[in-house]
Amino acid sequence: MSSPKAETNSPPHSSSAGFVIETTPRSFWYRLPWDMGEARENQMASHAARMLTAVGYRVDLGPDLQVGPLTAPSDPRGTRVHGHQILRLTDELNGAETYATAASLTDHVLDPNDGVLVRLSEFFETAAEQAKASGTDTGWDLSYDFAEAAAALTSLGEDLHDAADQLRALNQPVQPSWQARVASYYATAPAAQRTGTAAVTPEAPAAAPPPASRPNRTR
């Protein structure tokens, strides 16, 4: 089965809602990553249609693709909407065709100000305060667990602070240092260019003249 396509009257960003772009010399279209499964493909197509319609695009979507909110086998009613947002981000990362796109998606998780990790850290810090407010031993113990989770997420974000930039750099060829370029030049240049002198082709040694014949002498 081919992945569903979303047809619009204006091209959205290539990674919109997890779709990837396919191009030919005369046209383009967007598709979902392969091997997602028909049910998941239909959910993603419907989600993309809702997103595009909400911002003013005209979307033509087959009636068989009009399904409800994103769901998962463990959440068939789609109530864990925030987890599904991360799942959608994961789907987009799975379909990223360039490291630049992958890095941009990774920034959503690792951004030190508004990324998923820093917001989760804040969430657990708040949960710790809520548990502590109970004034019970159980609440204090739980607050310590929540505080440790917040600290672990903060530490993880610090360890990965430049991971997105490193991922983005994978798209660029490595530029050798000038020393390496000079060494490579001299290693491959012809001998005449390395020495800066004109090449001299060795000549064959001149043939020695035949010895002069000695006159016969008699005593």
C-alpha positions, 0 to 999 in steps of 0.5 A: 500500500502506498502512503496517503498523500495530502493535496493542497493548493499551496505547498506547506513545509516539507516536514509538516505533520510528519510528511516527506516531500517527493519531487519530479522535474514537473511536480511534487507531493508529500507522503508519509514514511514507509511501513507505518501501517495503514491505521497509523497512516490514516491517523496521520493523514487526518491529523495533517488535514486538520492542521492544514485546514486550521491555517487556511489551506484547502485539503482534499482528503478521501472519506476513508482517511477521515478518522478521529484523533491520533491514537495508539494501541495502549490509548485507543481513545486518544486521551493522552494528547501530549504523549501523542504530540511527542509521537507525532514529532518522532514520526516526523523525525523518522521521515526526515530526509536531511540532517538539517530537518532532523536537527530542527526537529531535535531542537523541539526537544533539546532547546534550553528555553522551550524544549521538551526536556526543560519543560518536563524538568519544570513539570517534575519540579512542580510535582515535587512541590505538590507532593511536599505540600501534603505534609506527610512522610509519603509526600516528602518521599515522593517529592524527593523522587520527583526532584531527582527526576527533574535534576536528571532531565536538567542534566540530560539537557546540559549533556545534549546542549549542542547535539542538534548542532552536531546533527546539523553539521553531519550535512556538511563535508569536513573541511581539512586544515590548511596543513592537511591541504598542503600535505595532500598537495605535495603528496600528489603533485608531480616531482617537477612541481614539488621542487619548483624546477624544470624536470630534466630527463636524464640522458643516456651516457655518451658512447665512448669513442673506439680506441685508436688503432696502434701502428704495428712497430717492429724492432 
